[in-house]
């Protein structure tokens, strides 16, 4: 948990609109006088960004799920040390586009029965969960359509297809039940402005509940 600031993560399947809503929330909070650090995973620090290129580009079978777990954990550890913890210690709001829950899903469940491995490494090397996790729920087919429409070079996971997207959605919803104390599920099928308004309301409540 955060020391002084507020740690918010966003999760969702590819194409859920998550990254757009992350930016909109940061802009809104800054406009209201909050000191906000906007970051992403994998990435957020120089070393983690270098690992990002390794895991998000190239052939879908480039890495095994086990190797990916190690790479993502290494990236997350560097990110935590160099950016997240220092920002929280300064009382800032840290908004992260994906965190450990994505690893629990992509590598831990959807690509094999490796959840226990993910959790063990997380406990050993990370030991931090967000104060609030916003899950933007989206139909898998629509999400994949949106994701492929971006035409970027980080499409390795999209290339696994709709079956992985469907498994991811089910897994994220199960995580929201498992960690109900920090998860909030937002309906991503609404228009962008309505989704943004729902998120602002949830975050406002989290800020009010801070000691």
KAMOMO-V68052 format. One record per residue. PHI is phi in whole degrees, 0 to 359 (none if undefined). Layout:
# KAMOMO-V68052
PHI + PHI
This chain:
# KAMOMO-V68052
none + 287 + 281 + 230 + 276 + 234 + 253 + 244 + 245 + 245 + 228 + 157 + 291 + 299 + 87 + 282 + 88 + 304 + 294 + 296 + 290 + 302 + 294 + 295 + 295 + 300 + 298 + 295 + 294 + 296 + 295 + 261 + 91 + 271 + 271 + 242 + 249 + 257 + 215 + 208 + 226 + 294 + 135 + 97 + 222 + 301 + 296 + 293 + 294 + 294 + 291 + 307 + 299 + 292 + 266 + 257 + 244 + 99 + 295 + 305 + 265 + 299 + 234 + 284 + 299 + 296 + 295 + 300 + 302 + 295 + 294 + 295 + 293 + 298 + 298 + 294 + 297 + 296 + 300 + 297 + 292 + 268 + 231 + 295 + 298 + 300 + 294 + 295 + 296 + 269 + 82 + 274 + 269 + 257 + 248 + 243 + 281 + 80 + 211 + 296 + 298 + 294 + 292 + 302 + 275 + 298 + 263 + 282 + 237 + 288 + 247 + 148 + 272 + 240 + 301 + 296 + 294 + 301 + 294 + 295 + 295 + 297 + 297 + 285 + 251 + 245 + 67 + 228 + 240 + 297 + 288 + 218 + 241 + 260 + 257 + 269 + 274 + 214 + 301 + 301 + 295 + 293 + 298 + 295 + 299 + 296 + 299 + 289 + 287 + 287 + 56 + 263 + 255 + 251 + 243 + 300 + 283 + 300 + 291 + 286 + 95 + 291 + 299 + 293 + 301 + 295 + 295 + 297 + 300 + 299 + 293 + 296 + 296 + 293 + 297 + 298 + 284 + 295 + 246 + 296 + 290 + 239 + 272 + 225 + 267 + 247 + 284 + 281 + 282 + 290 + 292 + 302 + 294 + 292 + 299 + 299 + 295 + 299 + 294 + 301 + 296 + 296 + 292 + 300 + 294 + 294 + 293 + 292 + 276 + 295 + 292
